[in-house]
Amino acid sequence: MKQLLILILLTIIFMPSFAQQVPAFGPLPTASQLAWHETEYYWFIHFGPNTFTDKEWGHGDEPEDIFNPTQLDCRQWARTARAAGAKGIILTAKHHDGFCLWPSKYSTHTVRESKWRNGKGDVVKELSLACKEYGLKFGVYLSPWDRNHPKYGTPAYNQVFVNMMTEIFKNYGPIWEFWWDGANGEGPNGKKQVYDWPLFRETVKKLSPNTVVFSDIGPQIRWVGNESGFAGTTNWNLLNVSGFTAGAGAPSTDTLNSGNIYGEKWIPAECDVSIRPGWFYHKEEDEKVKSPEALFNLYLKSAGRGSTLLLNVPPDRRGLINGYDSAALMGFRKLRENSFRQNLLANSSVAIKISGKGKRITSLTDGKQTTYEKLDSMSIQFKTATTINAIMLQEPIQMGQRIIKFRLLLQDKNGTTIKELTATTVGRKRILSFPSVTASKIQVMIDDAKATPLISEVAAYHINEQLIEQ
Ligand code: FUL
């Protein structure tokens, strides 16, 4: 009894210190989330029966033989992704039509039942190995909505879904990111499923605690609220999830787009968007592949607003990344490289000074998130007036997201402001672009923050003027 009392007493004494692990100004990311933020740009691959039927949402009654790519080569996908500068690939292992791209024991609607490679093929396996070979992260999309499975719409289906997830994690891991689509329609018996989200979450946590899981509301990554590829100009990595569920029960798309300033959990937004009008390959969309310039613009609106760009690149009926897509992707890579090759502030002739410190600060241009400065304002002085049209700021988000509002003043040599830009959040990366200005000085003013403002990097660029939205 006495021991029990001591235990209770100790628990009470130490409780406040546990509570302090979440700073008063808001939660911090986990190590897996931090690493995820750094991936910045990676691919989605939508592939399956829809590729062969020209549908976007298959009905689940497509004969398995329809799936028959003639030259499928996941190494070509991975090689192209790598050459395009993407850091990983997330594959639709099962879309809403229920067809499994691996020979699942829990379905009879899989690659095993198809003609492809005499039923011996396994796309999930092949891509997981190709990603390893090319140093890419490997992720899996598994649609809970299943228009084929006979058990869909009954409580027993939740266990089927758990079993499928278990196969994926046990046979093809490590899985870097796992994707739950929120769509919830009817199954073959005309019924909708009541998803057991707590069970699904527990399953992944148990099988693979370091996997980052996406759904409309996390637990680790949230949907950005649109499929057009842009995050909010205000983008908090925080979200209130109490009382919400993925799918129809999710917060409004506006809330998902901007997050919650005082959100209870660190659940950053991911921008999913397709390089083509549809998610699956359709020949008639070959000419509608987004241009390198359009992709660059999406990059500014996703990664440049502290989110990540999950770009869908669907293989064609041969099972290859099509030439139209790879041409656009290589162009996109070039635009990124050319635009961000030279940080015009990473030059010893540029004086960067912050409030309270007289010396030139070098930690802000060393390319590292781990070195950062406390500051309310920063003054940047060029030796000679310099033409710029983009400024980038980064917060060391391992210390949380703090900045609420900031201002940039671009000034001439007399200190007269030529252009003033105001913006809200910074987060992992914030790029502000504007029509070119030739300035001698840049003043960065942090006008409002949830806690002591911290900045890890600052950069200025002069990118091709045609890439800037006027
Ligand atoms: C949506 C799906 O309905 C689309 O087909 C696609 O997979 C997209 C990424 O998510 O909810």
Boltz pocket constraint, residues with backbone or C-beta under 6 A from the ligand:
constraints:
  - pocket:
      binder: B
      contacts: [[A, 56], [A, 181], [A, 182], [A, 183], [A, 272], [A, 279]]
      max_distance: 6.0
